[in-house]
């Protein structure tokens, strides 16, 4: 257990509400939406309000306390202040602006999903592969699997169908070729799962594509 876990346990055990100003550049893994509300005050400073059940009022039930909403300038009786279809708490937690509806259609990580689609899929708007399973969030969303769950992955019964669309075609050949060249791919391309991606994998996919 790291120092953040210890700190969180101590806060939950001894304090009903505390505001911490932490200068951090990365993720604080002990924070969960059910227990915390987040606000970003600029730069790398993160203000964390610890909300204990029954202590902080959350009139609209969006996961942000009314007092924090006042600081953020959001509407404490409307869970989606800017009306963009994404609730305020998710926007704040994921670095979006709950007062700006235009960020809903943006794709900050360039994975092919808008922020609205990332919200619907519960994937990260700043990670192309939220669950790090090798399949991009966009591929998982298209195939109906959960991009935020490592154990939920697209599958295909067709050998060589690396993008799991039910067919082996030029797209699959190109993906495996890119992988063999060391380029990033949105799906796993080690077809034979032996060693690295190489000419053997490419040949398997080509044979499947031409029915060989």
WOZISUL-V377880 format. One line per field, one symbol per residue. ss: DSSP state (H for helix, E for strand, L for the rest). psi: psi as a letter, one per 40 degrees, with the letter a starting at -180 (. if undefined). Layout:
BEGIN
ss: ???
psi: ???
END
This chain:
BEGIN
ss: LLHHHHHHHHHHHHLLLLEEEEELLLLLLLLLLLLEEEEELLLLEEEEEELLLLLLLLLLLLLLLHHHHHHHLLLLLLLLLLLLLLLHHHHHHLLLLLLLHHHHHLLLLLLLLLHHHHHHHLLLLLLLLLLLLLLLHHHHHHHLLLLLLLLLLLLLLLLLLLLLLLLLLHHHHHHHHHHHLLLLLLLLLLLLLLLLLLHHHHHHHHHHHLLL
psi: hadddddddddddeidhihhhhhieaigeehiddeiiiiheibehhhhhhhihedhhgdefeehiddddddeeiheehegdefeehiddddddeeiheeheeedeigdefeehiddddddefiheehdgdefeehiddddddeeiheehdehiiihehhegdefeeihadddddddddddeeiiieihegdefhaahadddddddddddef.
END
